[in-house]
Amino acid sequence: MGKLKTPDWILKGEKAPKKKKQGKTYRVKKCPKCGSTEVSIVLVGEEGKKPDSWECRACRWKGRNVEEKELTEDEFLEHLEKMEGK
């Protein structure tokens, strides 16, 4: 075993690189028009619909630009509890 080399970022006096978030993260899609999370992808093959398009079940919005939020496990559980209460 040889000597360990000091990383370049320490020699340059930089801050340590950010570590990834620990724990599981969940992605929730939201409708840009009404903010509902009842958004689903439209399958290719349906008449007159483009591939990779999204549709909101609440307000019937259709498009490609869906908002996406990244939630921690605790935030996701709170989100699910709110959805059950509706």
PDB file of N, CA, C and O in Angstrom:
ATOM      1  N   MET A   1       0.836  -1.181   0.000  1.00  0.00           N
ATOM      2  CA  MET A   1       0.000   0.000   0.000  1.00  0.00           C
ATOM      3  C   MET A   1       0.881   1.245   0.000  1.00  0.00           C
ATOM      4  O   MET A   1       1.841   1.342   0.765  1.00  0.00           O
ATOM      5  N   GLY A   2       0.548   2.175  -0.853  1.00  0.00           N
ATOM      6  CA  GLY A   2       1.326   3.396  -0.940  1.00  0.00           C
ATOM      7  C   GLY A   2       0.754   4.492  -0.053  1.00  0.00           C
ATOM      8  O   GLY A   2      -0.198   4.279   0.698  1.00  0.00           O
ATOM      9  N   LYS A   3       1.361   5.673  -0.162  1.00  0.00           N
ATOM     10  CA  LYS A   3       0.882   6.825   0.591  1.00  0.00           C
ATOM     11  C   LYS A   3      -0.457   7.296   0.039  1.00  0.00           C
ATOM     12  O   LYS A   3      -0.732   7.167  -1.154  1.00  0.00           O
ATOM     13  N   LEU A   4      -1.278   7.839   0.919  1.00  0.00           N
ATOM     14  CA  LEU A   4      -2.535   8.433   0.477  1.00  0.00           C
ATOM     15  C   LEU A   4      -2.264   9.844   0.002  1.00  0.00           C
ATOM     16  O   LEU A   4      -1.502  10.578   0.632  1.00  0.00           O
ATOM     17  N   LYS A   5      -2.866  10.221  -1.074  1.00  0.00           N
ATOM     18  CA  LYS A   5      -2.675  11.546  -1.648  1.00  0.00           C
ATOM     19  C   LYS A   5      -3.768  12.479  -1.129  1.00  0.00           C
ATOM     20  O   LYS A   5      -4.936  12.096  -1.070  1.00  0.00           O
ATOM     21  N   THR A   6      -3.398  13.680  -0.759  1.00  0.00           N
ATOM     22  CA  THR A   6      -4.357  14.675  -0.302  1.00  0.00           C
ATOM     23  C   THR A   6      -5.175  15.135  -1.504  1.00  0.00           C
ATOM     24  O   THR A   6      -4.606  15.471  -2.543  1.00  0.00           O
ATOM     25  N   PRO A   7      -6.518  15.155  -1.376  1.00  0.00           N
ATOM     26  CA  PRO A   7      -7.355  15.588  -2.492  1.00  0.00           C
ATOM     27  C   PRO A   7      -7.050  17.029  -2.913  1.00  0.00           C
ATOM     28  O   PRO A   7      -6.667  17.862  -2.091  1.00  0.00           O
ATOM     29  N   ASP A   8      -7.228  17.302  -4.208  1.00  0.00           N
ATOM     30  CA  ASP A   8      -6.931  18.625  -4.758  1.00  0.00           C
ATOM     31  C   ASP A   8      -7.761  19.727  -4.123  1.00  0.00           C
ATOM     32  O   ASP A   8      -7.261  20.835  -3.927  1.00  0.00           O
ATOM     33  N   TRP A   9      -9.026  19.445  -3.793  1.00  0.00           N
ATOM     34  CA  TRP A   9      -9.874  20.498  -3.245  1.00  0.00           C
ATOM     35  C   TRP A   9      -9.379  20.958  -1.875  1.00  0.00           C
ATOM     36  O   TRP A   9      -9.617  22.101  -1.485  1.00  0.00           O
ATOM     37  N   ILE A  10      -8.689  20.074  -1.137  1.00  0.00           N
ATOM     38  CA  ILE A  10      -8.119  20.484   0.157  1.00  0.00           C
ATOM     39  C   ILE A  10      -6.881  21.347  -0.072  1.00  0.00           C
ATOM     40  O   ILE A  10      -6.694  22.362   0.600  1.00  0.00           O
ATOM     41  N   LEU A  11      -6.043  20.945  -1.014  1.00  0.00           N
ATOM     42  CA  LEU A  11      -4.832  21.708  -1.313  1.00  0.00           C
ATOM     43  C   LEU A  11      -5.149  23.113  -1.817  1.00  0.00           C
ATOM     44  O   LEU A  11      -4.409  24.059  -1.547  1.00  0.00           O
ATOM     45  N   LYS A  12      -6.261  23.243  -2.554  1.00  0.00           N
ATOM     46  CA  LYS A  12      -6.661  24.544  -3.085  1.00  0.00           C
ATOM     47  C   LYS A  12      -7.398  25.387  -2.061  1.00  0.00           C
ATOM     48  O   LYS A  12      -7.640  26.570  -2.301  1.00  0.00           O
ATOM     49  N   GLY A  13      -7.763  24.805  -0.922  1.00  0.00           N
ATOM     50  CA  GLY A  13      -8.461  25.547   0.117  1.00  0.00           C
ATOM     51  C   GLY A  13      -9.948  25.710  -0.132  1.00  0.00           C
ATOM     52  O   GLY A  13     -10.569  26.622   0.413  1.00  0.00           O
ATOM     53  N   GLU A  14     -10.526  24.846  -0.941  1.00  0.00           N
ATOM     54  CA  GLU A  14     -11.952  24.925  -1.234  1.00  0.00           C
ATOM     55  C   GLU A  14     -12.755  24.201  -0.163  1.00  0.00           C
ATOM     56  O   GLU A  14     -12.219  23.431   0.634  1.00  0.00           O
ATOM     57  N   LYS A  15     -14.053  24.471  -0.166  1.00  0.00           N
ATOM     58  CA  LYS A  15     -14.950  23.783   0.759  1.00  0.00           C
ATOM     59  C   LYS A  15     -15.177  22.365   0.259  1.00  0.00           C
ATOM     60  O   LYS A  15     -15.002  22.060  -0.921  1.00  0.00           O
ATOM     61  N   ALA A  16     -15.569  21.515   1.186  1.00  0.00           N
ATOM     62  CA  ALA A  16     -15.828  20.115   0.844  1.00  0.00           C
ATOM     63  C   ALA A  16     -17.003  20.023  -0.117  1.00  0.00           C
ATOM     64  O   ALA A  16     -17.949  20.802  -0.004  1.00  0.00           O
ATOM     65  N   PRO A  17     -16.963  19.092  -1.056  1.00  0.00           N
ATOM     66  CA  PRO A  17     -18.101  18.927  -1.973  1.00  0.00           C
ATOM     67  C   PRO A  17     -19.346  18.510  -1.205  1.00  0.00           C
ATOM     68  O   PRO A  17     -19.270  17.802  -0.200  1.00  0.00           O
ATOM     69  N   LYS A  18     -20.498  18.966  -1.701  1.00  0.00           N
ATOM     70  CA  LYS A  18     -21.759  18.644  -1.034  1.00  0.00           C
ATOM     71  C   LYS A  18     -22.064  17.168  -1.196  1.00  0.00           C
ATOM     72  O   LYS A  18     -21.850  16.573  -2.252  1.00  0.00           O
ATOM     73  N   LYS A  19     -22.572  16.597  -0.109  1.00  0.00           N
ATOM     74  CA  LYS A  19     -22.971  15.197  -0.156  1.00  0.00           C
ATOM     75  C   LYS A  19     -24.426  15.125  -0.555  1.00  0.00           C
ATOM     76  O   LYS A  19     -25.188  16.069  -0.340  1.00  0.00           O
ATOM     77  N   LYS A  20     -24.810  14.005  -1.136  1.00  0.00           N
ATOM     78  CA  LYS A  20     -26.197  13.806  -1.521  1.00  0.00           C
ATOM     79  C   LYS A  20     -27.040  13.682  -0.265  1.00  0.00           C
ATOM     80  O   LYS A  20     -26.549  13.300   0.798  1.00  0.00           O
ATOM     81  N   LYS A  21     -28.321  14.012  -0.406  1.00  0.00           N
ATOM     82  CA  LYS A  21     -29.247  13.893   0.714  1.00  0.00           C
ATOM     83  C   LYS A  21     -29.341  12.436   1.128  1.00  0.00           C
ATOM     84  O   LYS A  21     -29.422  11.533   0.296  1.00  0.00           O
ATOM     85  N   GLN A  22     -29.328  12.234   2.436  1.00  0.00           N
ATOM     86  CA  GLN A  22     -29.489  10.874   2.919  1.00  0.00           C
ATOM     87  C   GLN A  22     -30.970  10.561   3.046  1.00  0.00           C
ATOM     88  O   GLN A  22     -31.785  11.452   3.283  1.00  0.00           O
ATOM     89  N   GLY A  23     -31.299   9.335   2.892  1.00  0.00           N
ATOM     90  CA  GLY A  23     -32.692   8.938   2.965  1.00  0.00           C
ATOM     91  C   GLY A  23     -33.309   8.908   1.587  1.00  0.00           C
ATOM     92  O   GLY A  23     -32.713   9.343   0.602  1.00  0.00           O
ATOM     93  N   LYS A  24     -34.498   8.392   1.545  1.00  0.00           N
ATOM     94  CA  LYS A  24     -35.198   8.233   0.273  1.00  0.00           C
ATOM     95  C   LYS A  24     -35.883   9.537  -0.115  1.00  0.00           C
ATOM     96  O   LYS A  24     -36.428  10.231   0.743  1.00  0.00           O
ATOM     97  N   THR A  25     -35.860   9.872  -1.392  1.00  0.00           N
ATOM     98  CA  THR A  25     -36.574  11.037  -1.895  1.00  0.00           C
ATOM     99  C   THR A  25     -37.635  10.572  -2.877  1.00  0.00           C
ATOM    100  O   THR A  25     -37.461   9.581  -3.586  1.00  0.00           O
ATOM    101  N   TYR A  26     -38.734  11.305  -2.901  1.00  0.00           N
ATOM    102  CA  TYR A  26     -39.859  10.976  -3.765  1.00  0.00           C
ATOM    103  C   TYR A  26     -40.138  12.157  -4.673  1.00  0.00           C
ATOM    104  O   TYR A  26     -39.988  13.310  -4.266  1.00  0.00           O
ATOM    105  N   ARG A  27     -40.538  11.878  -5.885  1.00  0.00           N
ATOM    106  CA  ARG A  27     -40.880  12.932  -6.842  1.00  0.00           C
ATOM    107  C   ARG A  27     -42.384  12.946  -7.047  1.00  0.00           C
ATOM    108  O   ARG A  27     -43.002  11.917  -7.320  1.00  0.00           O
ATOM    109  N   VAL A  28     -42.962  14.141  -6.908  1.00  0.00           N
ATOM    110  CA  VAL A  28     -44.400  14.298  -7.055  1.00  0.00           C
ATOM    111  C   VAL A  28     -44.641  15.267  -8.205  1.00  0.00           C
ATOM    112  O   VAL A  28     -44.061  16.352  -8.242  1.00  0.00           O
ATOM    113  N   LYS A  29     -45.481  14.882  -9.125  1.00  0.00           N
ATOM    114  CA  LYS A  29     -45.817  15.723 -10.276  1.00  0.00           C
ATOM    115  C   LYS A  29     -47.031  16.580  -9.940  1.00  0.00           C
ATOM    116  O   LYS A  29     -47.990  16.097  -9.339  1.00  0.00           O
ATOM    117  N   LYS A  30     -46.988  17.869 -10.335  1.00  0.00           N
ATOM    118  CA  LYS A  30     -48.088  18.793 -10.073  1.00  0.00           C
ATOM    119  C   LYS A  30     -48.531  19.455 -11.366  1.00  0.00           C
ATOM    120  O   LYS A  30     -47.721  19.711 -12.257  1.00  0.00           O
ATOM    121  N   CYS A  31     -49.816  19.727 -11.458  1.00  0.00           N
ATOM    122  CA  CYS A  31     -50.376  20.432 -12.601  1.00  0.00           C
ATOM    123  C   CYS A  31     -49.973  21.905 -12.508  1.00  0.00           C
ATOM    124  O   CYS A  31     -50.145  22.515 -11.453  1.00  0.00           O
ATOM    125  N   PRO A  32     -49.438  22.491 -13.589  1.00  0.00           N
ATOM    126  CA  PRO A  32     -49.047  23.907 -13.542  1.00  0.00           C
ATOM    127  C   PRO A  32     -50.249  24.851 -13.512  1.00  0.00           C
ATOM    128  O   PRO A  32     -50.110  26.012 -13.129  1.00  0.00           O
ATOM    129  N   LYS A  33     -51.406  24.371 -13.904  1.00  0.00           N
ATOM    130  CA  LYS A  33     -52.589  25.232 -13.956  1.00  0.00           C
ATOM    131  C   LYS A  33     -53.308  25.295 -12.602  1.00  0.00           C
ATOM    132  O   LYS A  33     -53.547  26.382 -12.076  1.00  0.00           O
ATOM    133  N   CYS A  34     -53.653  24.120 -12.035  1.00  0.00           N
ATOM    134  CA  CYS A  34     -54.443  24.117 -10.803  1.00  0.00           C
ATOM    135  C   CYS A  34     -53.660  23.664  -9.569  1.00  0.00           C
ATOM    136  O   CYS A  34     -54.150  23.824  -8.452  1.00  0.00           O
ATOM    137  N   GLY A  35     -52.465  23.107  -9.736  1.00  0.00           N
ATOM    138  CA  GLY A  35     -51.657  22.674  -8.603  1.00  0.00           C
ATOM    139  C   GLY A  35     -52.012  21.292  -8.072  1.00  0.00           C
ATOM    140  O   GLY A  35     -51.459  20.867  -7.058  1.00  0.00           O
ATOM    141  N   SER A  36     -52.905  20.596  -8.723  1.00  0.00           N
ATOM    142  CA  SER A  36     -53.317  19.267  -8.288  1.00  0.00           C
ATOM    143  C   SER A  36     -52.211  18.251  -8.586  1.00  0.00           C
ATOM    144  O   SER A  36     -51.448  18.406  -9.539  1.00  0.00           O
ATOM    145  N   THR A  37     -52.142  17.220  -7.757  1.00  0.00           N
ATOM    146  CA  THR A  37     -51.171  16.150  -8.003  1.00  0.00           C
ATOM    147  C   THR A  37     -51.805  14.977  -8.735  1.00  0.00           C
ATOM    148  O   THR A  37     -51.186  13.922  -8.872  1.00  0.00           O
ATOM    149  N   GLU A  38     -53.012  15.150  -9.196  1.00  0.00           N
ATOM    150  CA  GLU A  38     -53.695  14.097  -9.949  1.00  0.00           C
ATOM    151  C   GLU A  38     -53.351  14.220 -11.429  1.00  0.00           C
ATOM    152  O   GLU A  38     -54.214  14.473 -12.270  1.00  0.00           O
ATOM    153  N   VAL A  39     -52.075  14.037 -11.722  1.00  0.00           N
ATOM    154  CA  VAL A  39     -51.561  14.184 -13.083  1.00  0.00           C
ATOM    155  C   VAL A  39     -51.121  12.813 -13.568  1.00  0.00           C
ATOM    156  O   VAL A  39     -50.475  12.066 -12.833  1.00  0.00           O
ATOM    157  N   SER A  40     -51.470  12.482 -14.806  1.00  0.00           N
ATOM    158  CA  SER A  40     -51.069  11.197 -15.364  1.00  0.00           C
ATOM    159  C   SER A  40     -50.544  11.385 -16.775  1.00  0.00           C
ATOM    160  O   SER A  40     -50.871  12.357 -17.456  1.00  0.00           O
ATOM    161  N   ILE A  41     -49.722  10.431 -17.200  1.00  0.00           N
ATOM    162  CA  ILE A  41     -49.156  10.497 -18.537  1.00  0.00           C
ATOM    163  C   ILE A  41     -50.157   9.882 -19.519  1.00  0.00           C
ATOM    164  O   ILE A  41     -50.846   8.913 -19.202  1.00  0.00           O
ATOM    165  N   VAL A  42     -50.218  10.461 -20.700  1.00  0.00           N
ATOM    166  CA  VAL A  42     -51.108   9.957 -21.746  1.00  0.00           C
ATOM    167  C   VAL A  42     -50.322   8.948 -22.567  1.00  0.00           C
ATOM    168  O   VAL A  42     -49.233   9.247 -23.057  1.00  0.00           O
ATOM    169  N   LEU A  43     -50.870   7.770 -22.711  1.00  0.00           N
ATOM    170  CA  LEU A  43     -50.189   6.722 -23.461  1.00  0.00           C
ATOM    171  C   LEU A  43     -50.248   6.986 -24.955  1.00  0.00           C
ATOM    172  O   LEU A  43     -51.230   7.527 -25.463  1.00  0.00           O
ATOM    173  N   VAL A  44     -49.192   6.601 -25.651  1.00  0.00           N
ATOM    174  CA  VAL A  44     -49.143   6.744 -27.098  1.00  0.00           C
ATOM    175  C   VAL A  44     -50.116   5.738 -27.699  1.00  0.00           C
ATOM    176  O   VAL A  44     -50.247   4.617 -27.209  1.00  0.00           O
ATOM    177  N   GLY A  45     -50.778   6.141 -28.738  1.00  0.00           N
ATOM    178  CA  GLY A  45     -51.695   5.240 -29.390  1.00  0.00           C
ATOM    179  C   GLY A  45     -53.136   5.688 -29.271  1.00  0.00           C
ATOM    180  O   GLY A  45     -53.989   5.230 -30.031  1.00  0.00           O
ATOM    181  N   GLU A  46     -53.424   6.573 -28.333  1.00  0.00           N
ATOM    182  CA  GLU A  46     -54.773   7.102 -28.253  1.00  0.00           C
ATOM    183  C   GLU A  46     -54.945   8.084 -29.394  1.00  0.00           C
ATOM    184  O   GLU A  46     -53.988   8.744 -29.800  1.00  0.00           O
ATOM    185  N   GLU A  47     -56.118   8.182 -29.896  1.00  0.00           N
ATOM    186  CA  GLU A  47     -56.374   8.987 -31.083  1.00  0.00           C
ATOM    187  C   GLU A  47     -56.070  10.468 -30.854  1.00  0.00           C
ATOM    188  O   GLU A  47     -56.563  11.078 -29.905  1.00  0.00           O
ATOM    189  N   GLY A  48     -55.263  11.022 -31.726  1.00  0.00           N
ATOM    190  CA  GLY A  48     -54.991  12.455 -31.735  1.00  0.00           C
ATOM    191  C   GLY A  48     -54.149  12.969 -30.592  1.00  0.00           C
ATOM    192  O   GLY A  48     -54.091  14.183 -30.395  1.00  0.00           O
ATOM    193  N   LYS A  49     -53.491  12.112 -29.823  1.00  0.00           N
ATOM    194  CA  LYS A  49     -52.692  12.574 -28.686  1.00  0.00           C
ATOM    195  C   LYS A  49     -51.221  12.368 -28.985  1.00  0.00           C
ATOM    196  O   LYS A  49     -50.825  11.370 -29.587  1.00  0.00           O
ATOM    197  N   LYS A  50     -50.414  13.338 -28.550  1.00  0.00           N
ATOM    198  CA  LYS A  50     -48.982  13.284 -28.789  1.00  0.00           C
ATOM    199  C   LYS A  50     -48.305  12.425 -27.720  1.00  0.00           C
ATOM    200  O   LYS A  50     -48.803  12.334 -26.598  1.00  0.00           O
ATOM    201  N   PRO A  51     -47.180  11.796 -28.053  1.00  0.00           N
ATOM    202  CA  PRO A  51     -46.463  11.017 -27.053  1.00  0.00           C
ATOM    203  C   PRO A  51     -45.856  11.925 -25.991  1.00  0.00           C
ATOM    204  O   PRO A  51     -45.561  13.091 -26.254  1.00  0.00           O
ATOM    205  N   ASP A  52     -45.676  11.393 -24.816  1.00  0.00           N
ATOM    206  CA  ASP A  52     -45.078  12.093 -23.681  1.00  0.00           C
ATOM    207  C   ASP A  52     -45.846  13.350 -23.297  1.00  0.00           C
ATOM    208  O   ASP A  52     -45.232  14.347 -22.917  1.00  0.00           O
ATOM    209  N   SER A  53     -47.144  13.329 -23.384  1.00  0.00           N
ATOM    210  CA  SER A  53     -47.918  14.472 -22.910  1.00  0.00           C
ATOM    211  C   SER A  53     -48.621  14.076 -21.619  1.00  0.00           C
ATOM    212  O   SER A  53     -48.868  12.896 -21.368  1.00  0.00           O
ATOM    213  N   TRP A  54     -48.938  15.070 -20.809  1.00  0.00           N
ATOM    214  CA  TRP A  54     -49.537  14.864 -19.500  1.00  0.00           C
ATOM    215  C   TRP A  54     -50.956  15.409 -19.490  1.00  0.00           C
ATOM    216  O   TRP A  54     -51.309  16.288 -20.276  1.00  0.00           O
ATOM    217  N   GLU A  55     -51.761  14.869 -18.582  1.00  0.00           N
ATOM    218  CA  GLU A  55     -53.139  15.315 -18.457  1.00  0.00           C
ATOM    219  C   GLU A  55     -53.502  15.368 -16.977  1.00  0.00           C
ATOM    220  O   GLU A  55     -53.218  14.435 -16.226  1.00  0.00           O
ATOM    221  N   CYS A  56     -54.138  16.478 -16.559  1.00  0.00           N
ATOM    222  CA  CYS A  56     -54.599  16.634 -15.189  1.00  0.00           C
ATOM    223  C   CYS A  56     -56.024  16.110 -15.084  1.00  0.00           C
ATOM    224  O   CYS A  56     -56.890  16.488 -15.873  1.00  0.00           O
ATOM    225  N   ARG A  57     -56.262  15.245 -14.117  1.00  0.00           N
ATOM    226  CA  ARG A  57     -57.602  14.685 -13.955  1.00  0.00           C
ATOM    227  C   ARG A  57     -58.549  15.682 -13.295  1.00  0.00           C
ATOM    228  O   ARG A  57     -59.765  15.560 -13.437  1.00  0.00           O
ATOM    229  N   ALA A  58     -58.011  16.662 -12.580  1.00  0.00           N
ATOM    230  CA  ALA A  58     -58.856  17.620 -11.870  1.00  0.00           C
ATOM    231  C   ALA A  58     -59.390  18.709 -12.799  1.00  0.00           C
ATOM    232  O   ALA A  58     -60.593  18.973 -12.816  1.00  0.00           O
ATOM    233  N   CYS A  59     -58.508  19.340 -13.568  1.00  0.00           N
ATOM    234  CA  CYS A  59     -58.949  20.479 -14.397  1.00  0.00           C
ATOM    235  C   CYS A  59     -58.895  20.186 -15.899  1.00  0.00           C
ATOM    236  O   CYS A  59     -59.221  21.056 -16.706  1.00  0.00           O
ATOM    237  N   ARG A  60     -58.494  18.985 -16.279  1.00  0.00           N
ATOM    238  CA  ARG A  60     -58.406  18.560 -17.680  1.00  0.00           C
ATOM    239  C   ARG A  60     -57.347  19.321 -18.489  1.00  0.00           C
ATOM    240  O   ARG A  60     -57.443  19.413 -19.713  1.00  0.00           O
ATOM    241  N   TRP A  61     -56.337  19.865 -17.795  1.00  0.00           N
ATOM    242  CA  TRP A  61     -55.224  20.520 -18.480  1.00  0.00           C
ATOM    243  C   TRP A  61     -54.430  19.447 -19.221  1.00  0.00           C
ATOM    244  O   TRP A  61     -54.281  18.327 -18.731  1.00  0.00           O
ATOM    245  N   LYS A  62     -53.919  19.797 -20.409  1.00  0.00           N
ATOM    246  CA  LYS A  62     -53.092  18.885 -21.197  1.00  0.00           C
ATOM    247  C   LYS A  62     -51.843  19.631 -21.631  1.00  0.00           C
ATOM    248  O   LYS A  62     -51.923  20.787 -22.046  1.00  0.00           O
ATOM    249  N   GLY A  63     -50.699  18.988 -21.542  1.00  0.00           N
ATOM    250  CA  GLY A  63     -49.467  19.623 -21.964  1.00  0.00           C
ATOM    251  C   GLY A  63     -48.259  18.765 -21.658  1.00  0.00           C
ATOM    252  O   GLY A  63     -48.378  17.589 -21.317  1.00  0.00           O
ATOM    253  N   ARG A  64     -47.095  19.376 -21.786  1.00  0.00           N
ATOM    254  CA  ARG A  64     -45.840  18.651 -21.584  1.00  0.00           C
ATOM    255  C   ARG A  64     -45.045  19.155 -20.387  1.00  0.00           C
ATOM    256  O   ARG A  64     -44.202  18.426 -19.864  1.00  0.00           O
ATOM    257  N   ASN A  65     -45.290  20.371 -19.947  1.00  0.00           N
ATOM    258  CA  ASN A  65     -44.490  20.968 -18.879  1.00  0.00           C
ATOM    259  C   ASN A  65     -45.171  20.766 -17.529  1.00  0.00           C
ATOM    260  O   ASN A  65     -45.971  21.596 -17.097  1.00  0.00           O
ATOM    261  N   VAL A  66     -44.851  19.674 -16.880  1.00  0.00           N
ATOM    262  CA  VAL A  66     -45.413  19.361 -15.576  1.00  0.00           C
ATOM    263  C   VAL A  66     -44.405  19.778 -14.507  1.00  0.00           C
ATOM    264  O   VAL A  66     -43.206  19.542 -14.651  1.00  0.00           O
ATOM    265  N   GLU A  67     -44.899  20.400 -13.433  1.00  0.00           N
ATOM    266  CA  GLU A  67     -44.022  20.762 -12.325  1.00  0.00           C
ATOM    267  C   GLU A  67     -43.681  19.498 -11.546  1.00  0.00           C
ATOM    268  O   GLU A  67     -44.516  18.606 -11.396  1.00  0.00           O
ATOM    269  N   GLU A  68     -42.452  19.427 -11.055  1.00  0.00           N
ATOM    270  CA  GLU A  68     -42.043  18.251 -10.305  1.00  0.00           C
ATOM    271  C   GLU A  68     -41.389  18.700  -9.003  1.00  0.00           C
ATOM    272  O   GLU A  68     -40.449  19.495  -9.011  1.00  0.00           O
ATOM    273  N   LYS A  69     -41.896  18.184  -7.886  1.00  0.00           N
ATOM    274  CA  LYS A  69     -41.332  18.498  -6.579  1.00  0.00           C
ATOM    275  C   LYS A  69     -40.631  17.269  -6.039  1.00  0.00           C
ATOM    276  O   LYS A  69     -41.095  16.144  -6.227  1.00  0.00           O
ATOM    277  N   GLU A  70     -39.498  17.491  -5.360  1.00  0.00           N
ATOM    278  CA  GLU A  70     -38.776  16.388  -4.746  1.00  0.00           C
ATOM    279  C   GLU A  70     -39.012  16.473  -3.245  1.00  0.00           C
ATOM    280  O   GLU A  70     -38.701  17.489  -2.624  1.00  0.00           O
ATOM    281  N   LEU A  71     -39.560  15.411  -2.659  1.00  0.00           N
ATOM    282  CA  LEU A  71     -39.925  15.398  -1.250  1.00  0.00           C
ATOM    283  C   LEU A  71     -39.118  14.350  -0.493  1.00  0.00           C
ATOM    284  O   LEU A  71     -38.753  13.308  -1.038  1.00  0.00           O
ATOM    285  N   THR A  72     -38.848  14.652   0.787  1.00  0.00           N
ATOM    286  CA  THR A  72     -38.226  13.654   1.645  1.00  0.00           C
ATOM    287  C   THR A  72     -39.301  12.661   2.057  1.00  0.00           C
ATOM    288  O   THR A  72     -40.477  12.840   1.741  1.00  0.00           O
ATOM    289  N   GLU A  73     -38.896  11.624   2.756  1.00  0.00           N
ATOM    290  CA  GLU A  73     -39.850  10.590   3.139  1.00  0.00           C
ATOM    291  C   GLU A  73     -40.935  11.157   4.066  1.00  0.00           C
ATOM    292  O   GLU A  73     -42.112  10.833   3.907  1.00  0.00           O
ATOM    293  N   ASP A  74     -40.548  11.997   5.029  1.00  0.00           N
ATOM    294  CA  ASP A  74     -41.525  12.585   5.951  1.00  0.00           C
ATOM    295  C   ASP A  74     -42.497  13.510   5.225  1.00  0.00           C
ATOM    296  O   ASP A  74     -43.702  13.462   5.471  1.00  0.00           O
ATOM    297  N   GLU A  75     -41.974  14.356   4.327  1.00  0.00           N
ATOM    298  CA  GLU A  75     -42.830  15.260   3.556  1.00  0.00           C
ATOM    299  C   GLU A  75     -43.801  14.472   2.675  1.00  0.00           C
ATOM    300  O   GLU A  75     -44.958  14.860   2.512  1.00  0.00           O
ATOM    301  N   PHE A  76     -43.318  13.361   2.110  1.00  0.00           N
ATOM    302  CA  PHE A  76     -44.160  12.543   1.248  1.00  0.00           C
ATOM    303  C   PHE A  76     -45.301  11.906   2.045  1.00  0.00           C
ATOM    304  O   PHE A  76     -46.434  11.845   1.568  1.00  0.00           O
ATOM    305  N   LEU A  77     -45.003  11.432   3.260  1.00  0.00           N
ATOM    306  CA  LEU A  77     -46.044  10.846   4.100  1.00  0.00           C
ATOM    307  C   LEU A  77     -47.092  11.891   4.477  1.00  0.00           C
ATOM    308  O   LEU A  77     -48.285  11.587   4.499  1.00  0.00           O
ATOM    309  N   GLU A  78     -46.659  13.124   4.777  1.00  0.00           N
ATOM    310  CA  GLU A  78     -47.602  14.208   5.060  1.00  0.00           C
ATOM    311  C   GLU A  78     -48.475  14.494   3.844  1.00  0.00           C
ATOM    312  O   GLU A  78     -49.677  14.726   3.975  1.00  0.00           O
ATOM    313  N   HIS A  79     -47.867  14.475   2.662  1.00  0.00           N
ATOM    314  CA  HIS A  79     -48.599  14.700   1.418  1.00  0.00           C
ATOM    315  C   HIS A  79     -49.678  13.627   1.224  1.00  0.00           C
ATOM    316  O   HIS A  79     -50.806  13.933   0.840  1.00  0.00           O
ATOM    317  N   LEU A  80     -49.320  12.373   1.493  1.00  0.00           N
ATOM    318  CA  LEU A  80     -50.285  11.281   1.355  1.00  0.00           C
ATOM    319  C   LEU A  80     -51.439  11.433   2.348  1.00  0.00           C
ATOM    320  O   LEU A  80     -52.589  11.154   2.008  1.00  0.00           O
ATOM    321  N   GLU A  81     -51.142  11.870   3.561  1.00  0.00           N
ATOM    322  CA  GLU A  81     -52.194  12.060   4.564  1.00  0.00           C
ATOM    323  C   GLU A  81     -53.161  13.160   4.122  1.00  0.00           C
ATOM    324  O   GLU A  81     -54.371  13.040   4.313  1.00  0.00           O
ATOM    325  N   LYS A  82     -52.628  14.222   3.535  1.00  0.00           N
ATOM    326  CA  LYS A  82     -53.496  15.295   3.019  1.00  0.00           C
ATOM    327  C   LYS A  82     -54.384  14.793   1.896  1.00  0.00           C
ATOM    328  O   LYS A  82     -55.557  15.155   1.812  1.00  0.00           O
ATOM    329  N   MET A  83     -53.809  13.940   1.017  1.00  0.00           N
ATOM    330  CA  MET A  83     -54.575  13.403  -0.108  1.00  0.00           C
ATOM    331  C   MET A  83     -55.714  12.500   0.381  1.00  0.00           C
ATOM    332  O   MET A  83     -56.794  12.499  -0.210  1.00  0.00           O
ATOM    333  N   GLU A  84     -55.485  11.740   1.445  1.00  0.00           N
ATOM    334  CA  GLU A  84     -56.520  10.860   1.977  1.00  0.00           C
ATOM    335  C   GLU A  84     -57.645  11.658   2.633  1.00  0.00           C
ATOM    336  O   GLU A  84     -58.794  11.218   2.651  1.00  0.00           O
ATOM    337  N   GLY A  85     -57.309  12.834   3.173  1.00  0.00           N
ATOM    338  CA  GLY A  85     -58.293  13.655   3.850  1.00  0.00           C
ATOM    339  C   GLY A  85     -59.236  14.372   2.910  1.00  0.00           C
ATOM    340  O   GLY A  85     -60.268  14.871   3.359  1.00  0.00           O
ATOM    341  N   LYS A  86     -58.935  14.446   1.639  1.00  0.00           N
ATOM    342  CA  LYS A  86     -59.780  15.172   0.670  1.00  0.00           C
ATOM    343  C   LYS A  86     -61.060  14.470   0.422  1.00  0.00           C
ATOM    344  O   LYS A  86     -61.882  14.944  -0.362  1.00  0.00           O
TER     345      LYS A  86
END
